[in-house]
Every structure is written in structure tokens, then in C-alpha cells.
């Protein structure tokens, strides 16, 4: 694997974000990471 590709994969392995939405009924959250808003995460 090319070192640049490996570095990119490692940077995307863990992201810091802020909880943007909470679904208490389904016990899920959506996380905002910069401009990226995740799908519902259990």
C-alpha cells in the first residue's frame, strides 16, 4: 500500500465530532464532523 493512501486511511479511522441529533426512541445519534453529518449511529 502506498504511504500516502495509508496515511489517509489512518486519518479517517477516528474522527472527532459533536452530537447533532438524538433519537431517544431508537437510541441513536447523528454526529457532525465539520461539514459531514453522519447517518444514524446506534
Jmol script that loads the backbone (N, CA, C; Angstrom):
load data "model"
ATOM      1  N   UNK A   1       0.862  -1.183   0.000  1.00  0.00           N
ATOM      2  CA  UNK A   1       0.000   0.000   0.000  1.00  0.00           C
ATOM      3  C   UNK A   1       0.902   1.238   0.000  1.00  0.00           C
ATOM      4  N   UNK A   2       0.519   2.220  -0.769  1.00  0.00           N
ATOM      5  CA  UNK A   2       1.268   3.481  -0.856  1.00  0.00           C
ATOM      6  C   UNK A   2       1.174   4.234   0.473  1.00  0.00           C
ATOM      7  N   UNK A   3       2.274   4.810   0.956  1.00  0.00           N
ATOM      8  CA  UNK A   3       2.259   5.511   2.250  1.00  0.00           C
ATOM      9  C   UNK A   3       1.234   6.638   2.341  1.00  0.00           C
ATOM     10  N   UNK A   4       0.989   7.335   1.243  1.00  0.00           N
ATOM     11  CA  UNK A   4       0.009   8.429   1.253  1.00  0.00           C
ATOM     12  C   UNK A   4      -1.401   7.873   1.468  1.00  0.00           C
ATOM     13  N   UNK A   5      -1.701   6.759   0.811  1.00  0.00           N
ATOM     14  CA  UNK A   5      -3.009   6.117   0.976  1.00  0.00           C
ATOM     15  C   UNK A   5      -3.175   5.609   2.403  1.00  0.00           C
ATOM     16  N   UNK A   6      -2.129   5.025   2.958  1.00  0.00           N
ATOM     17  CA  UNK A   6      -2.177   4.548   4.333  1.00  0.00           C
ATOM     18  C   UNK A   6      -2.415   5.701   5.306  1.00  0.00           C
ATOM     19  N   UNK A   7      -1.754   6.822   5.094  1.00  0.00           N
ATOM     20  CA  UNK A   7      -1.939   7.996   5.954  1.00  0.00           C
ATOM     21  C   UNK A   7      -3.375   8.496   5.874  1.00  0.00           C
ATOM     22  N   UNK A   8      -3.953   8.514   4.673  1.00  0.00           N
ATOM     23  CA  UNK A   8      -5.343   8.962   4.502  1.00  0.00           C
ATOM     24  C   UNK A   8      -6.300   8.037   5.241  1.00  0.00           C
ATOM     25  N   UNK A   9      -6.086   6.737   5.134  1.00  0.00           N
ATOM     26  CA  UNK A   9      -6.949   5.775   5.825  1.00  0.00           C
ATOM     27  C   UNK A   9      -6.862   5.934   7.336  1.00  0.00           C
ATOM     28  N   UNK A  10      -5.668   6.141   7.852  1.00  0.00           N
ATOM     29  CA  UNK A  10      -5.499   6.318   9.294  1.00  0.00           C
ATOM     30  C   UNK A  10      -6.159   7.603   9.785  1.00  0.00           C
ATOM     31  N   UNK A  11      -6.096   8.670   8.990  1.00  0.00           N
ATOM     32  CA  UNK A  11      -6.731   9.927   9.381  1.00  0.00           C
ATOM     33  C   UNK A  11      -8.241   9.790   9.444  1.00  0.00           C
ATOM     34  N   UNK A  12      -8.813   8.923   8.614  1.00  0.00           N
ATOM     35  CA  UNK A  12     -10.263   8.738   8.584  1.00  0.00           C
ATOM     36  C   UNK A  12     -10.741   7.669   9.561  1.00  0.00           C
ATOM     37  N   UNK A  13      -9.825   7.003  10.238  1.00  0.00           N
ATOM     38  CA  UNK A  13     -10.193   5.930  11.157  1.00  0.00           C
ATOM     39  C   UNK A  13     -10.964   6.462  12.357  1.00  0.00           C
ATOM     40  N   UNK A  14     -10.505   7.571  12.914  1.00  0.00           N
ATOM     41  CA  UNK A  14     -11.150   8.171  14.080  1.00  0.00           C
ATOM     42  C   UNK A  14     -11.390   9.642  13.791  1.00  0.00           C
ATOM     43  N   UNK A  15     -12.612  10.079  13.996  1.00  0.00           N
ATOM     44  CA  UNK A  15     -12.961  11.485  13.796  1.00  0.00           C
ATOM     45  C   UNK A  15     -13.595  12.021  15.065  1.00  0.00           C
ATOM     46  N   UNK A  16     -13.271  13.260  15.382  1.00  0.00           N
ATOM     47  CA  UNK A  16     -13.918  13.933  16.499  1.00  0.00           C
ATOM     48  C   UNK A  16     -15.109  14.702  15.964  1.00  0.00           C
ATOM     49  N   UNK A  17     -16.209  14.662  16.689  1.00  0.00           N
ATOM     50  CA  UNK A  17     -17.400  15.364  16.241  1.00  0.00           C
ATOM     51  C   UNK A  17     -18.280  15.747  17.412  1.00  0.00           C
ATOM     52  N   UNK A  18     -19.406  16.343  17.062  1.00  0.00           N
ATOM     53  CA  UNK A  18     -20.384  16.804  18.038  1.00  0.00           C
ATOM     54  C   UNK A  18     -21.706  16.116  17.756  1.00  0.00           C
ATOM     55  N   UNK A  19     -22.369  15.666  18.803  1.00  0.00           N
ATOM     56  CA  UNK A  19     -23.689  15.057  18.629  1.00  0.00           C
ATOM     57  C   UNK A  19     -24.640  16.136  18.125  1.00  0.00           C
ATOM     58  N   UNK A  20     -25.212  15.914  16.939  1.00  0.00           N
ATOM     59  CA  UNK A  20     -26.086  16.896  16.310  1.00  0.00           C
ATOM     60  C   UNK A  20     -27.560  16.601  16.575  1.00  0.00           C
ATOM     61  N   UNK A  21     -27.910  15.320  16.621  1.00  0.00           N
ATOM     62  CA  UNK A  21     -29.302  14.926  16.846  1.00  0.00           C
ATOM     63  C   UNK A  21     -29.327  13.661  17.696  1.00  0.00           C
ATOM     64  N   UNK A  22     -30.381  13.505  18.488  1.00  0.00           N
ATOM     65  CA  UNK A  22     -30.554  12.317  19.325  1.00  0.00           C
ATOM     66  C   UNK A  22     -31.948  11.762  19.082  1.00  0.00           C
ATOM     67  N   UNK A  23     -32.029  10.458  18.839  1.00  0.00           N
ATOM     68  CA  UNK A  23     -33.312   9.769  18.712  1.00  0.00           C
ATOM     69  C   UNK A  23     -33.434   8.851  19.926  1.00  0.00           C
ATOM     70  N   UNK A  24     -34.126   9.327  20.951  1.00  0.00           N
ATOM     71  CA  UNK A  24     -34.239   8.570  22.198  1.00  0.00           C
ATOM     72  C   UNK A  24     -35.034   7.280  22.010  1.00  0.00           C
ATOM     73  N   UNK A  25     -36.021   7.285  21.136  1.00  0.00           N
ATOM     74  CA  UNK A  25     -36.854   6.095  20.930  1.00  0.00           C
ATOM     75  C   UNK A  25     -36.045   4.946  20.331  1.00  0.00           C
ATOM     76  N   UNK A  26     -35.203   5.242  19.347  1.00  0.00           N
ATOM     77  CA  UNK A  26     -34.397   4.204  18.691  1.00  0.00           C
ATOM     78  C   UNK A  26     -32.980   4.115  19.255  1.00  0.00           C
ATOM     79  N   UNK A  27     -32.668   4.965  20.232  1.00  0.00           N
ATOM     80  CA  UNK A  27     -31.355   5.012  20.882  1.00  0.00           C
ATOM     81  C   UNK A  27     -30.250   5.167  19.833  1.00  0.00           C
ATOM     82  N   UNK A  28     -30.336   6.238  19.050  1.00  0.00           N
ATOM     83  CA  UNK A  28     -29.363   6.538  18.001  1.00  0.00           C
ATOM     84  C   UNK A  28     -29.001   8.016  18.041  1.00  0.00           C
ATOM     85  N   UNK A  29     -27.845   8.335  17.473  1.00  0.00           N
ATOM     86  CA  UNK A  29     -27.419   9.729  17.361  1.00  0.00           C
ATOM     87  C   UNK A  29     -26.899   9.993  15.957  1.00  0.00           C
ATOM     88  N   UNK A  30     -26.871  11.263  15.581  1.00  0.00           N
ATOM     89  CA  UNK A  30     -26.198  11.708  14.361  1.00  0.00           C
ATOM     90  C   UNK A  30     -25.075  12.627  14.814  1.00  0.00           C
ATOM     91  N   UNK A  31     -23.913  12.487  14.203  1.00  0.00           N
ATOM     92  CA  UNK A  31     -22.732  13.228  14.627  1.00  0.00           C
ATOM     93  C   UNK A  31     -22.293  14.175  13.517  1.00  0.00           C
ATOM     94  N   UNK A  32     -21.983  15.414  13.896  1.00  0.00           N
ATOM     95  CA  UNK A  32     -21.486  16.427  12.970  1.00  0.00           C
ATOM     96  C   UNK A  32     -19.968  16.467  13.086  1.00  0.00           C
ATOM     97  N   UNK A  33     -19.277  16.213  11.964  1.00  0.00           N
ATOM     98  CA  UNK A  33     -17.805  16.279  11.893  1.00  0.00           C
ATOM     99  C   UNK A  33     -17.457  17.303  10.825  1.00  0.00           C
ATOM    100  N   UNK A  34     -17.271  18.544  11.218  1.00  0.00           N
ATOM    101  CA  UNK A  34     -17.070  19.601  10.226  1.00  0.00           C
ATOM    102  C   UNK A  34     -18.348  19.778   9.442  1.00  0.00           C
ATOM    103  N   UNK A  35     -18.270  19.634   8.121  1.00  0.00           N
ATOM    104  CA  UNK A  35     -19.464  19.749   7.275  1.00  0.00           C
ATOM    105  C   UNK A  35     -20.164  18.409   7.083  1.00  0.00           C
ATOM    106  N   UNK A  36     -19.552  17.330   7.545  1.00  0.00           N
ATOM    107  CA  UNK A  36     -20.106  15.989   7.399  1.00  0.00           C
ATOM    108  C   UNK A  36     -21.076  15.685   8.533  1.00  0.00           C
ATOM    109  N   UNK A  37     -22.300  15.281   8.185  1.00  0.00           N
ATOM    110  CA  UNK A  37     -23.293  14.828   9.155  1.00  0.00           C
ATOM    111  C   UNK A  37     -23.508  13.341   8.913  1.00  0.00           C
ATOM    112  N   UNK A  38     -23.209  12.519   9.930  1.00  0.00           N
ATOM    113  CA  UNK A  38     -23.312  11.071   9.758  1.00  0.00           C
ATOM    114  C   UNK A  38     -24.769  10.630   9.666  1.00  0.00           C
ATOM    115  N   UNK A  39     -24.950   9.401   9.238  1.00  0.00           N
ATOM    116  CA  UNK A  39     -26.253   8.755   9.294  1.00  0.00           C
ATOM    117  C   UNK A  39     -26.496   8.402  10.764  1.00  0.00           C
ATOM    118  N   UNK A  40     -27.646   7.832  11.069  1.00  0.00           N
ATOM    119  CA  UNK A  40     -27.957   7.461  12.450  1.00  0.00           C
ATOM    120  C   UNK A  40     -27.020   6.353  12.907  1.00  0.00           C
ATOM    121  N   UNK A  41     -26.404   6.551  14.077  1.00  0.00           N
ATOM    122  CA  UNK A  41     -25.437   5.610  14.639  1.00  0.00           C
ATOM    123  C   UNK A  41     -25.993   5.102  15.966  1.00  0.00           C
ATOM    124  N   UNK A  42     -26.061   3.780  16.133  1.00  0.00           N
ATOM    125  CA  UNK A  42     -26.574   3.239  17.399  1.00  0.00           C
ATOM    126  C   UNK A  42     -25.625   3.511  18.560  1.00  0.00           C
TER     127      UNK A  42
END
end "model"
wireframe off; spacefill off
backbone 0.3
color backbone group
